[in-house]
């Protein structure tokens, strides 16, 4: 009996040894506050390197120094900045600067800081590496091409931080939904048409051959379900109140780390 117990004990120990240990948690990068696939980097600008269509910013954060790349900006050293929708890229080499970064965050300047005129993200300017939805001359295989998609999505994916009080009445009709309802019912609404009446709070033109619009109607909670992204061929202005009709897609992955739990595509807009 004792021999049997000993054999069972040894067998259990061997089985335990074969069990793979859980992976160690990844260490957080200095100065980055995780936010899903992206991060927010905050701090003071120590250095700025311009490499159109980007500006590379060395930022002193509460926990160290980090590099971030944003659409070209004239922001001065010593300024406090917030990099929103930042996507980390490791071992990234800037062909323009002829420099390799161990880690750089591609994102957009938050807090009202504006990109330089003519830079990607500036009013009326095309996104980096794109002219009317096609690759710009000289960008294929050159410049900082590997980061183009990341920068494009960084410009379009994140809604504005503060747009004031928005209160827009719900649309009429059987397929009418508020912004928050589209998020809450996304599984049931998958591949179905919806109509949303809301205010345009952000507009980016000609990214991946389509226009990107952020809508809010006052429903939902900030950072959770109050900001709905749509893609469309129509043009609108920030501040317009529009009625949108499009198809709900869920868990849409555009690559470069940008996936949307819900997005409305092929939308038609009417004021």
MISE-601923 format. One line per 4 residues: number of its first residue (from 0); their letters; for each residue x, y, z of N, C-alpha, C. Coordinates in pm, 1 decimal, always signed. Each point is the difference from the previous one (the first is absolute). Layout:
<pts>
NUM = A = X Y Z X Y Z X Y Z ~ ...;
</pts>
This chain:
<pts>
0 = XXXX = +83.9 -120.2 +0.0 -83.9 +120.2 +0.0 +87.1 +124.8 +0.0 ~ +108.7 -6.1 +83.8 +89.5 +114.1 +3.7 +69.7 +18.5 -133.7 ~ +36.3 -115.4 -62.5 +66.2 +7.6 -130.9 -90.8 +64.1 -104.4 ~ -129.5 -35.5 +2.6 -96.0 +56.3 -94.9 -12.5 +150.4 +19.7;
4 = XXXX = -7.3 +42.5 +126.9 -11.1 +143.7 +29.4 +122.5 +74.4 -49.8 ~ +119.8 -62.2 +17.0 +123.3 +64.5 -43.2 +1.3 +16.7 -152.2 ~ -45.2 -106.5 -71.3 -4.3 +5.7 -146.8 -93.8 +109.8 -47.5 ~ -117.1 +9.5 +63.2 -95.9 +104.7 -37.6 +56.5 +138.1 +25.2;
8 = XXXX = +71.8 +17.5 +109.6 +58.2 +128.8 +35.1 +103.7 +42.6 -102.9 ~ +86.1 -96.5 -42.2 +102.1 +29.0 -101.5 -65.7 +36.0 -132.5 ~ -105.7 -72.7 -37.2 -69.8 +27.3 -126.2 -58.6 +140.0 -0.6 ~ -57.2 +39.5 +113.6 -58.3 +134.5 +9.7 +107.3 +106.8 -12.6;
12 = XXXX = +116.3 -27.5 +60.8 +109.5 +98.0 -7.9 +48.9 +15.0 -142.0 ~ +12.8 -111.2 -74.0 +44.9 +5.1 -138.8 -99.1 +75.5 -86.5 ~ -129.7 -27.3 +22.1 -103.7 +70.1 -76.6 +6.5 +148.6 +24.9 ~ +25.7 +36.0 +126.0 +9.4 +141.7 +33.4 +117.0 +65.5 -68.1;
16 = XXXX = +110.8 -71.9 -16.2 +118.3 +55.0 -66.1 -24.9 +23.7 -147.9 ~ -84.7 -82.2 -61.6 -26.2 +14.0 -143.1 -91.9 +116.4 -30.2 ~ -68.1 +50.1 +96.7 -94.2 +109.0 -21.3 +75.6 +128.7 -24.9 ~ -26.3 +65.8 -112.9 +73.6 +121.4 -36.6 -32.0 +111.8 +97.3;
20 = XXXX = +102.1 +73.7 +43.7 -25.1 +111.7 +89.8 -70.6 +112.2 -73.3 ~ -81.3 +79.4 +70.2 -69.6 +110.2 -65.6 +99.6 +102.4 -48.3 ~ -28.2 +67.6 -116.8 +93.0 +99.2 -52.3 +9.8 +119.3 +93.8 ~ +119.6 +55.7 +8.5 +19.4 +116.9 +85.8 -67.7 +119.8 -61.9;
24 = XXXX = -62.3 +84.3 +80.5 -66.5 +117.3 -55.7 +101.2 +93.9 -62.7 ~ -40.4 +61.6 -113.8 +89.0 +93.9 -67.0 +13.8 +126.3 +82.3 ~ +120.9 +51.8 +2.8 +23.9 +123.1 +75.5 -56.1 +118.1 -76.0 ~ -59.5 +93.2 +71.4 -55.2 +119.1 -63.6 +113.1 +90.9 -43.0;
28 = XXXX = -16.4 +60.6 -118.0 +101.5 +92.7 -49.4 -3.9 +128.3 +80.1 ~ +117.0 +65.9 +17.0 +3.2 +123.0 +77.9 -90.5 +106.2 -61.3 ~ -77.8 +66.0 +83.5 -79.4 +113.8 -44.4 -124.4 -34.6 -76.7 ~ -32.2 -127.3 -13.1 -116.3 -38.3 -77.8 -106.8 -58.0 +89.4;
32 = XXXX = -119.3 +52.3 -13.2 -114.6 -53.0 +74.4 -80.4 -84.7 -95.7 ~ -5.0 -132.8 +23.0 -62.2 -90.8 -95.4 -146.2 +33.1 -20.1 ~ -43.8 -15.7 -125.6 -139.8 +23.4 -34.3 -35.9 -91.2 -115.4 ~ -17.5 -128.5 +27.8 -30.5 -96.3 -104.4 +123.7 -21.7 -85.0;
36 = XXXX = -14.2 +12.7 -133.1 +112.4 -19.5 -89.8 +87.9 +124.0 -5.5 ~ -46.5 +110.0 +52.8 +73.6 +124.4 -6.2 +31.5 +48.9 +139.6 ~ +68.6 +112.8 +9.0 +39.6 +54.8 +128.5 -12.0 +151.6 -3.5 ~ +14.9 +61.5 +116.3 +7.1 +145.4 +10.5 +133.4 +33.9 +64.2;
40 = XXXX = +77.1 +84.8 -64.7 +130.5 +40.3 +50.2 -6.7 +147.9 +38.0 ~ +37.1 +32.3 +123.7 -8.9 +136.8 +49.0 +132.9 +44.2 +58.6 ~ +33.8 +127.2 -21.1 +121.6 +53.1 +59.7 +47.1 +126.7 -67.4 ~ +127.2 +34.6 +23.4 +58.4 +123.5 -50.9 +94.6 -32.6 -115.3;
44 = XXXX = -7.3 +80.4 -106.5 +83.6 -21.3 -117.3 +144.0 +41.0 +30.3 ~ +91.7 -96.3 -12.6 +141.9 +26.8 +21.2 +72.9 +29.0 -130.9 ~ -51.4 -59.8 -107.4 +68.6 +12.6 -129.3 -101.6 -24.6 -111.2 ~ +18.5 +68.4 -113.0 -87.1 -21.8 -116.3 +86.3 -19.4 -123.4;
48 = XXXX = -25.9 -108.8 -72.1 +68.9 -27.7 -124.7 -102.9 -5.1 -111.8 ~ +11.2 +89.3 -96.6 -95.9 +3.8 -109.9 +47.1 -87.3 -115.5 ~ -89.0 -89.7 -43.0 +27.1 -87.8 -112.9 -131.2 -14.6 -75.7 ~ -37.6 +105.4 -76.2 -130.7 +1.9 -66.4 -32.7 -133.2 -65.0;
52 = XXXX = -123.8 -50.7 +19.1 -115.2 +71.6 +57.3 -15.3 -12.7 +151.0 ~ +107.8 -32.4 +74.1 -10.1 -18.6 +144.1 +89.8 +95.8 +75.5 ~ -31.9 +19.7 +124.9 +91.3 +58.2 +98.1 +18.4 -105.1 +108.9 ~ +125.5 -27.5 +32.6 +32.0 -94.8 +106.8 +28.3 +79.6 +126.6;
56 = XXXX = -71.0 -31.9 +106.9 +10.3 +74.4 +125.0 +57.1 -88.6 +109.1 ~ +107.6 +48.6 +62.7 +53.0 -67.3 +117.9 -70.3 +60.8 +119.8 ~ -69.4 -82.4 +77.4 -89.2 +48.9 +104.8 +45.1 -50.8 +136.5 ~ +10.7 +92.6 +93.7 +29.1 -36.5 +138.3 -131.9 -24.9 +70.3;
60 = XXXX = -22.4 -123.3 +42.9 -124.2 -37.3 +65.3 +25.1 -22.8 +148.8 ~ -104.5 -33.8 +69.8 +10.6 -22.0 +144.1 +86.7 -121.7 +32.2 ~ +17.2 -89.9 -96.8 +72.9 -123.5 +27.9 +119.2 -22.5 -92.8 ~ +42.1 +104.0 -70.8 +115.2 -17.3 -87.5 -13.2 +82.1 -126.1;
64 = XXXX = +82.9 -30.3 -98.2 -1.2 +70.2 -127.4 -51.6 -91.7 -110.3 ~ -83.8 +54.6 -88.0 -55.7 -76.9 -110.3 +5.7 +83.7 -126.8 ~ +9.1 -68.0 -112.5 -9.2 +66.4 -129.9 -139.3 -21.7 -58.2 ~ -52.4 +103.7 -62.4 -129.8 -9.1 -67.1 +10.2 +67.8 -135.7;
68 = XXXX = -75.0 -50.9 -97.0 -5.2 +59.2 -133.3 -142.7 +45.2 -26.8 ~ -13.2 +125.6 -43.6 -131.7 +58.7 -27.3 +5.7 +69.5 -135.2 ~ -116.3 +27.7 -61.6 +0.7 +81.4 -120.5 +78.9 +128.4 +25.6 ~ +78.3 +42.3 -97.2 +95.0 +110.0 +17.6 -62.3 +118.6 +72.7;
72 = XXXX = +71.1 +46.4 +102.4 -51.0 +105.9 +85.0 +110.0 +102.3 +27.6 ~ -39.8 +119.0 +38.1 +96.1 +105.7 +35.4 +11.7 +13.9 +151.2 ~ -47.7 -98.1 +74.1 +1.8 +10.3 +145.8 +143.9 +16.4 +50.2 ~ +16.8 +85.6 +101.4 +133.7 +34.8 +48.0 +44.6 -93.8 +111.0;
76 = XXXX = +132.3 -11.9 +16.7 +53.2 -75.5 +112.5 -40.2 +70.9 +129.3 ~ -25.1 -77.9 +102.3 -46.1 +54.3 +126.9 -150.5 -1.8 +14.3 ~ -71.6 -23.4 -110.3 -146.8 -2.2 +4.6 -49.2 -131.0 +59.5 ~ -112.2 +6.3 +71.5 -64.6 -119.9 +51.5 -91.8 -56.7 -107.8;
80 = XXXX = +9.3 -129.1 -25.0 -77.8 -61.5 -107.1 -67.5 -126.9 +46.3 ~ -105.2 -35.9 -71.6 -66.6 -128.5 +15.2 -7.7 -62.6 -138.1 ~ +52.6 -119.5 -13.9 -7.2 -73.0 -126.2 -113.5 -100.2 +11.9 ~ -105.0 +20.9 -77.6 -118.8 -85.1 +7.9 +4.3 -109.1 -106.5;
84 = XXXX = -67.2 -111.4 +29.3 -9.8 -110.6 -95.9 +135.1 -52.4 -41.5 ~ +97.6 +2.0 +91.4 +137.3 -35.2 -33.7 +18.1 -150.5 -13.8 ~ +56.1 -41.0 -113.1 +25.8 -141.6 -23.3 +149.5 -26.3 +8.1 ~ +44.3 -88.5 +88.0 +143.1 -26.1 +14.7 +56.4 -80.0 -116.1;
88 = XXXX = +117.3 +40.0 -47.4 +71.7 -75.1 -101.9 +144.1 -16.9 +48.8 ~ +44.5 -124.3 +10.9 +134.0 -27.5 +50.3 +98.4 -14.5 -114.9 ~ +125.6 +33.1 +28.1 +107.5 -11.5 -98.3 -37.6 +66.3 -132.0 ~ -53.7 +120.0 +10.9 -44.5 +72.4 -119.3 +112.7 +87.7 -53.8;
92 = XXXX = +24.1 -11.1 -130.1 +104.8 +79.6 -63.3 -60.8 +107.0 -88.9 ~ +34.2 +124.8 +26.8 -41.3 +110.7 -84.3 +102.2 +16.4 -111.2 ~ -42.4 -26.2 -123.2 +90.8 +14.2 -112.8 +37.1 +146.9 -19.2 ~ -95.6 +88.5 +31.1 +25.4 +142.7 -17.9 +107.1 +49.3 +96.0;
96 = XXXX = -11.1 -41.0 +126.3 +96.1 +44.2 +100.9 +125.9 -86.3 +1.9 ~ -7.2 -115.9 -67.4 +109.3 -97.6 +5.4 +31.3 -35.3 +145.6 ~ -107.8 -32.1 +69.4 +12.1 -28.7 +142.5 -96.5 -111.7 +36.8 ~ +43.4 -85.7 +90.7 -85.1 -108.5 +46.8 -42.5 +26.8 +143.7;
100 = XXXX = -129.3 -16.2 +25.8 -56.4 +19.3 +133.2 -33.2 -136.4 +60.2 ~ +42.2 -21.1 +123.0 -36.9 -124.8 +68.2 -151.3 -8.9 +14.9 ~ -62.2 +113.4 +30.4 -144.9 +6.3 +16.2 -46.1 +140.4 -33.4 ~ -101.0 +9.7 -84.7 -58.3 +130.4 -32.1 -150.7 -16.7 -9.1;
104 = XXXX = -73.2 +99.2 +50.3 -146.1 -3.0 -2.4 -51.1 +89.5 -112.8 ~ -77.4 -56.6 -92.6 -61.1 +78.2 -106.2 -141.3 +38.0 +42.8 ~ -26.6 +130.6 +2.2 -131.4 +47.1 +43.3 -25.1 +141.5 -46.3 ~ -92.1 +67.8 +65.0 -32.8 +138.2 -32.9 +6.9 +85.5 +125.4;
108 = XXXX = +29.3 +127.3 -19.6 +6.6 +92.1 +111.9 -139.4 +27.4 +53.4 ~ -17.6 -18.7 +130.3 -127.1 +32.5 +63.4 +8.4 +135.6 +66.3 ~ -106.7 +35.8 +70.9 -0.9 +124.6 +75.8 -5.8 +123.2 -84.2 ~ -49.3 -15.5 -125.2 -18.8 +117.7 -83.8 +121.9 +39.0 -80.3;
112 = XXXX = +115.5 -66.0 +15.2 +118.3 +32.2 -78.3 -23.5 -39.1 -144.4 ~ +32.2 +88.3 -92.0 -31.0 -22.7 -140.3 +124.5 -36.2 -79.1 ~ -15.8 -85.8 -103.8 +113.0 -28.8 -87.1 +32.2 +119.6 -87.1 ~ +120.7 +2.6 -55.7 +39.2 +110.1 -86.9 -84.0 +0.3 -125.4;
116 = XXXX = -18.1 +118.8 -59.5 -78.2 +12.0 -122.4 +58.8 -88.9 -107.4 ~ -87.3 -76.7 -66.7 +44.4 -89.6 -104.9 +42.2 -136.3 +49.5 ~ +10.0 -15.4 +132.2 +40.7 -129.0 +55.0 -119.7 -92.6 +5.6 ~ +21.8 -132.3 +3.3 -111.3 -92.3 +15.1 -74.4 +30.0 +128.3;
120 = XXXX = -131.7 +6.5 -8.0 -78.6 +32.5 +117.8 -38.0 +146.4 +4.2 ~ +70.0 +86.6 -77.9 -39.6 +140.3 -8.7 -120.6 +10.6 -91.1 ~ -78.4 +106.3 +18.1 -122.2 +17.2 -79.0 +32.9 +0.9 -148.3 ~ -68.9 -86.3 -76.0 +16.6 -3.8 -143.8 +121.8 -75.9 -47.0;
124 = XXXX = +84.2 -49.5 +89.9 +121.5 -69.4 -40.5 -25.2 -149.3 -9.4 ~ +61.9 -67.8 -99.0 -15.6 -144.7 -10.0 +77.0 -69.6 +108.8 ~ -38.3 -121.7 +36.0 +73.9 -75.0 +99.8 +135.9 -38.0 -53.2 ~ +94.0 -39.1 +88.1 +134.7 -30.3 -43.7 +4.5 -111.3 -102.1;
128 = XXXX = +74.8 +25.2 -109.7 +19.3 -103.4 -100.5 -119.9 -22.2 -88.5 ~ -105.1 +84.3 +10.2 -119.7 -22.1 -79.3 -36.8 +127.6 -73.0 ~ -37.6 -12.4 -128.1 -49.7 +112.7 -77.2 -127.1 -47.2 -67.5 ~ -114.4 +43.4 +52.0 -126.6 -43.1 -56.1 -22.9 -147.9 +13.1;
132 = XXXX = +58.0 -63.0 +105.0 -21.9 -141.9 +22.4 +106.7 -87.7 -62.3 ~ +94.5 +60.6 -76.7 +107.2 -77.4 -62.0 +132.8 +35.7 +62.8 ~ +97.4 -91.3 -3.9 +130.2 +31.3 +57.1 +62.1 +120.0 -69.4 ~ +56.4 +90.0 +77.9 +63.1 +118.3 -55.9 +132.1 -37.4 -65.2;
136 = XXXX = +40.6 +73.3 -107.0 +127.2 -28.5 -65.0 +114.1 +4.0 +99.6 ~ +93.0 -95.6 -13.2 +117.8 +0.7 +84.8 -20.3 -65.8 +134.8 ~ -124.3 -37.7 +35.6 -24.8 -56.5 +132.5 +7.5 -152.2 -0.6 ~ -21.3 -62.6 -115.7 +4.3 -145.4 -4.6 +144.3 -47.5 +16.1;
140 = XXXX = +26.1 -72.4 +110.4 +132.1 -54.5 +22.2 +101.2 +100.6 +48.7 ~ -43.2 +122.5 +30.6 +93.8 +101.3 +45.7 -58.6 +74.7 +115.4 ~ +73.0 +103.2 +44.8 -49.6 +80.4 +111.3 -26.5 -86.9 +120.4 ~ -106.6 +29.0 +73.2 -38.2 -79.9 +116.1 -123.8 -81.6 -33.6;
144 = XXXX = -1.3 -61.5 -117.0 -116.7 -71.6 -50.7 -56.2 -103.4 +94.6 ~ +80.4 -78.4 +76.3 -58.5 -101.9 +86.9 -94.4 +56.3 +104.0 ~ +11.6 +129.4 +29.7 -85.2 +59.6 +103.1 -119.7 +73.3 -56.9 ~ -15.2 +0.8 -130.8 -106.4 +80.9 -60.6 -138.6 -42.3 +48.1;
148 = XXXX = -26.5 -132.3 -3.3 -132.7 -45.7 +41.3 -26.3 +32.8 +146.0 ~ +102.3 -17.2 +83.2 -16.7 +31.6 +141.9 -32.8 +146.4 +18.5 ~ +71.9 +87.0 -71.4 -23.3 +143.0 +14.4 -137.3 +39.8 -54.0 ~ -41.5 -61.8 -109.3 -131.0 +29.7 -56.7 -110.8 -34.1 +99.4;
152 = XXXX = +10.0 -118.6 +57.8 -101.7 -40.1 +96.2 +7.5 +82.5 +127.1 ~ +120.3 +37.1 +38.9 +12.7 +84.5 +118.5 -72.2 +131.0 -20.7 ~ +3.3 +50.8 -122.7 -67.3 +126.3 -30.1 -151.4 -16.1 -0.8 ~ -48.0 -119.2 -36.4 -143.5 -18.1 -18.4 -70.1 -73.7 +112.5;
156 = XXXX = +72.8 -85.0 +73.7 -65.0 -93.5 +91.5 -49.8 +63.7 +128.6 ~ +69.9 +100.4 +49.5 -32.0 +54.3 +131.2 -90.9 +121.7 -10.9 ~ -107.5 -0.4 +77.0 -89.4 +114.9 +2.1 +60.2 +115.1 +78.9 ~ -52.4 +121.4 -17.8 +51.8 +114.8 +75.2 -24.4 -15.2 +148.9;
160 = XXXX = +88.3 +62.5 +79.2 -9.4 -14.1 +145.3 -123.2 +70.7 +56.5 ~ -28.6 +119.4 -49.1 -109.9 +78.1 +57.9 -67.8 +80.4 -108.9 ~ -128.5 -23.5 -18.5 -75.7 +73.6 -101.7 -114.8 +78.0 +62.0 ~ +1.4 +11.0 +133.0 -108.3 +70.1 +67.3 -124.1 -87.1 +13.0;
164 = XXXX = -108.7 +62.4 +35.9 -125.9 -73.1 +20.9 -67.4 -27.3 -133.8 ~ -22.3 -126.7 -31.3 -66.8 -39.7 -124.9 -131.1 -67.5 +34.9 ~ -107.5 +51.5 -52.8 -132.6 -58.8 +20.6 -75.6 +3.2 -132.6 ~ -11.7 -116.2 -63.0 -67.4 -10.3 -129.1 -110.4 -103.9 +10.9;
168 = XXXX = -117.9 +35.1 -49.4 -114.8 -89.9 +8.7 +21.4 -125.4 -84.6 ~ -53.1 -111.6 +46.0 +11.4 -126.3 -70.7 -72.1 +7.0 -133.8 ~ +52.8 -68.8 -99.6 -62.0 -5.3 -132.5 -134.6 -70.8 +6.4 ~ -77.6 +16.3 -104.1 -130.0 -65.5 -10.9 +11.7 -122.7 -90.0;
172 = XXXX = -85.7 -98.3 +24.0 -3.6 -116.7 -86.5 +32.7 -128.6 +72.2 ~ -32.6 -112.3 -66.1 +15.9 -132.4 +61.8 +145.9 -34.3 +26.7 ~ +93.2 +53.1 -82.4 +140.9 -34.1 +19.1 +76.5 +111.2 +71.1 ~ -72.3 +92.7 +64.5 +63.7 +111.9 +68.5 +60.9 -43.1 +133.0;
176 = XXXX = +120.7 +48.3 +26.5 +69.0 -31.0 +124.9 +82.3 +119.3 +44.8 ~ +20.0 +10.8 +131.1 +95.1 +97.4 +51.3 +140.2 -59.6 -12.6 ~ +101.6 +82.8 +21.5 +138.0 -47.7 -5.2 +21.4 -111.6 +102.2 ~ -45.7 +22.0 +122.5 +18.2 -99.8 +105.6 -74.2 -129.7 -32.9;
180 = XXXX = -115.6 +9.4 -63.9 -75.8 -120.3 -35.6 +73.3 -83.5 -104.9 ~ +68.5 +66.1 -92.2 +76.5 -74.1 -100.8 +109.2 -82.0 +68.0 ~ +66.7 +59.3 +99.4 +101.8 -74.5 +74.4 -62.8 -115.8 +77.9 ~ -107.8 +29.7 +72.5 -60.8 -100.2 +87.7 -60.5 -116.5 -78.1;
184 = XXXX = -52.3 +28.5 -118.7 -69.8 -102.1 -77.9 +80.5 -46.1 -121.4 ~ +130.8 +24.3 +3.1 +80.9 -25.5 -119.2 -7.3 -144.1 -49.6 ~ -6.1 -97.3 +92.1 -5.1 -140.2 -44.1 -127.0 -27.1 -80.1 ~ -110.4 +53.2 +47.7 -127.9 -20.8 -69.3 -8.2 +81.7 -128.8;
188 = XXXX = +74.1 +112.4 -4.5 -6.3 +89.5 -115.7 +103.5 -33.1 -106.7 ~ +83.6 -99.1 +24.8 +106.9 -34.6 -93.2 -52.9 -18.7 -141.8 ~ +63.3 +71.9 -94.3 -32.5 -5.3 -143.5 -139.6 +54.1 -31.1 ~ -59.9 +70.0 +94.4 -131.6 +59.9 -23.0 +12.5 +151.2 -18.7;
192 = XXXX = -97.6 +57.7 -63.4 -1.6 +143.8 -23.4 -56.2 +73.3 +121.9 ~ +63.3 +110.7 +35.4 -48.4 +82.7 +110.9 -4.2 +145.5 -44.6 ~ -85.0 +75.6 +67.4 -7.9 +144.4 -21.7 +30.8 +69.3 +131.7 ~ +94.3 +94.3 -4.2 +41.9 +72.3 +119.4 -4.2 +149.0 -27.3;
196 = XXXX = -59.0 +74.4 +91.4 -6.4 +146.2 -8.4 +97.1 +54.1 +104.7 ~ +105.6 +68.8 -45.0 +104.7 +39.2 +93.5 +80.3 +117.4 -53.9 ~ +92.4 +47.6 +82.7 +84.5 +114.6 -34.4 +139.3 -48.3 -41.4 ~ +52.9 +59.4 -105.6 +134.8 -30.9 -46.7 +100.3 +69.5 +92.6;
200 = XXXX = +85.0 -80.1 +66.4 +99.0 +58.7 +91.0 +141.9 -14.6 -53.7 ~ +17.4 -79.7 -106.7 +131.5 -12.9 -62.2 -17.0 -50.7 -141.8 ~ +81.9 +52.2 -92.4 -7.7 -41.5 -140.6 +140.7 -11.2 -56.7 ~ +32.3 -117.6 -55.8 +126.6 -20.5 -69.8 -29.3 -49.6 -140.6;
204 = XXXX = +62.5 +63.7 -97.7 -31.3 -29.0 -139.0 +105.9 -89.2 -64.2 ~ -48.0 -90.1 -87.0 +86.7 -80.3 -86.0 +106.3 -79.6 +73.8 ~ -41.4 -77.3 +96.6 +88.6 -96.3 +63.1 -44.0 -138.2 -46.2 ~ +89.7 -68.6 -66.5 -31.9 -131.4 -57.8 -118.8 +10.2 -94.8;
208 = XXXX = -8.1 +112.0 -71.9 -102.2 +16.7 -102.1 -138.7 +31.1 +50.6 ~ -9.8 +41.1 +126.2 -132.3 +32.8 +55.3 +14.4 +114.1 +100.1 ~ -112.9 +62.6 +31.9 -2.2 +104.8 +101.2 -44.3 -60.1 +132.8 ~ +63.6 +47.2 +108.7 -26.0 -53.0 +133.9 -65.4 +107.8 +84.3;
212 = XXXX = -113.4 -34.5 +60.8 -79.4 +97.4 +75.7 -27.7 -55.4 +139.8 ~ +17.1 +85.3 +100.6 -38.3 -35.1 +137.0 -129.5 +72.5 +33.6 ~ -97.5 -75.2 +52.8 -131.8 +53.5 +32.5 -29.9 -13.5 +148.3 ~ -66.1 +101.8 +55.0 -49.6 -7.1 +137.2 -138.7 +62.2 +4.8;
216 = XXXX = -83.8 -57.1 +88.5 -135.7 +54.3 +15.1 -34.9 +28.7 +145.8 ~ +95.8 -18.9 +90.5 -25.3 +24.1 +141.5 -29.2 -126.8 +77.5 ~ -18.1 -111.7 -70.6 -22.8 -127.2 +69.4 +134.1 -65.8 +29.7 ~ -2.1 -95.0 +92.4 +120.1 -75.2 +30.9 +93.7 +69.2 +97.0;
220 = XXXX = +110.8 -66.5 +29.7 +99.2 +49.6 +95.5 +131.3 +26.0 -71.4 ~ +68.2 +106.7 +40.7 +126.4 +38.2 -62.2 +101.3 -112.7 +6.5 ~ +67.3 -24.4 -112.8 +101.4 -103.0 -6.0 -53.9 -140.6 -6.4 ~ -132.3 -13.3 -5.8 -59.6 -133.4 +0.0 -92.8 -18.8 -119.4;
224 = XXXX = -109.7 +75.2 -3.8 -99.2 -21.3 -105.5 -71.4 +128.3 -41.3 ~ +71.2 +113.2 +6.5 -63.3 +127.4 -36.6 +48.2 +53.3 -133.3 ~ +96.5 -69.9 -64.5 +61.2 +50.2 -121.9 -2.8 -110.3 -105.3 ~ -75.3 +22.3 -107.9 -17.0 -101.8 -103.7 +77.0 +40.5 -125.9;
228 = XXXX = +83.4 -92.2 -49.2 +75.8 +24.2 -122.5 -77.5 -53.8 -119.1 ~ -4.5 +79.7 -107.6 -61.3 -45.5 -124.2 +96.6 +27.2 -114.8 ~ -14.1 -75.5 -107.5 +74.4 +28.6 -122.1 -100.3 +31.0 -110.1 ~ +37.8 +92.1 -87.0 -92.8 +49.1 -101.2 +77.0 +63.8 -114.2;
232 = XXXX = -66.4 +17.0 -112.2 +57.8 +76.3 -111.0 -49.4 +144.2 +2.9 ~ -93.4 +29.1 +88.9 -55.2 +135.0 +11.6 +91.6 +90.2 +81.5 ~ -12.5 +130.1 -22.8 +77.1 +98.0 +74.8 -92.2 +80.0 +92.0 ~ +48.0 +23.7 +121.2 -74.1 +80.6 +96.3 +99.3 +88.3 +74.5;
236 = XXXX = -51.9 +87.0 +81.9 +83.5 +87.8 +80.3 -20.5 -30.4 +147.3 ~ +104.9 +19.6 +78.1 -12.9 -13.6 +144.5 -104.2 +101.0 +48.2 ~ -93.3 -47.6 +81.3 -108.0 +84.4 +48.5 -131.8 -24.7 -68.9 ~ +3.2 -64.1 -118.7 -124.8 -32.0 -71.0 -79.6 -104.4 +78.4;
240 = XXXX = -131.0 +16.8 +2.4 -89.7 -102.8 +52.7 -56.2 -74.8 -120.0 ~ +24.0 -129.7 -5.3 -32.3 -78.3 -118.7 -80.6 -124.2 +35.4 ~ -69.0 -52.3 -101.3 -65.0 -129.9 +10.8 +80.8 -97.6 -84.0 ~ +44.7 -106.4 +63.6 +90.7 -95.8 -63.1 -70.0 -133.8 -15.9;
244 = XXXX = +14.9 -58.4 -118.0 -55.1 -133.6 -23.9 +112.1 -86.0 -57.6 ~ +34.2 -109.0 +71.0 +108.1 -86.4 -45.9 -10.0 -138.3 +60.8 ~ +99.0 -82.5 -28.8 +0.4 -139.9 +42.4 +91.9 -20.3 +120.0 ~ -50.4 -67.6 +100.6 +77.1 -25.4 +122.1 +95.9 -116.6 -22.3;
248 = XXXX = +126.7 +24.7 +30.7 +99.8 -106.3 -2.1 +60.8 -7.6 +140.1 ~ +27.5 -121.0 +46.3 +57.3 -14.3 +134.3 +135.5 -69.2 -8.0 ~ +84.7 +29.4 +99.7 +135.0 -56.4 +8.1 +73.5 +15.3 -132.8 ~ -8.2 +119.0 -54.9 +63.5 +29.8 -128.8 +146.5 +34.9 +24.0;
252 = XXXX = +89.7 -75.5 -62.9 +143.4 +18.6 +18.5 +60.6 +55.9 -128.6 ~ +55.1 +122.1 +8.8 +62.1 +62.8 -116.1 +151.3 -19.7 -1.0 ~ +52.6 -77.0 +93.0 +143.4 -19.2 +8.5 +65.9 +112.1 +78.1 ~ +133.7 -7.7 +10.9 +80.9 +99.5 +71.8 -48.1 +18.5 +143.2;
256 = XXXX = -67.4 -102.4 +55.1 -43.6 +9.1 +138.9 -131.9 +70.6 +20.1 ~ -70.2 +32.7 -109.8 -125.5 +74.3 +13.6 -118.9 -88.8 -33.9 ~ -74.2 -36.5 +104.1 -120.0 -80.7 -15.0 -114.1 +73.1 +68.4 ~ -117.7 -7.1 -60.3 -116.6 +69.9 +52.6 -102.9 -102.4 +47.6;
260 = XXXX = -44.8 +11.0 +124.9 -104.6 -92.4 +45.6 -128.5 +20.2 -78.6 ~ -23.7 +123.7 -43.8 -115.4 +28.0 -86.2 +33.1 +121.7 -85.5 ~ -40.5 -5.8 -126.4 +19.3 +109.1 -93.4 -113.6 -6.6 -100.9 ~ -41.4 +115.3 -50.7 -105.2 +4.7 -102.1 +66.4 +37.6 -131.9;
264 = XXXX = -11.6 -87.9 -99.2 +70.6 +20.7 -126.4 -96.9 +26.5 -114.6 ~ +59.6 +51.7 -109.9 -74.6 +29.7 -122.8 -120.3 +89.2 +30.7 ~ +22.0 +96.3 +87.4 -111.2 +82.8 +47.3 -33.9 +113.4 -96.4 ~ -125.5 +35.5 -2.0 -47.6 +115.6 -72.4 -46.3 +103.2 +102.9;
268 = XXX = +39.3 +126.2 -21.3 -29.4 +105.9 +95.7 -93.7 +103.0 -59.5 ~ -91.8 +46.6 +79.9 -92.2 +107.1 -41.5 -12.6 +99.4 +114.5 ~ +1.0 +128.8 -33.3 -11.7 +103.7 +102.5 -147.3 +30.7 +24.8;
</pts>
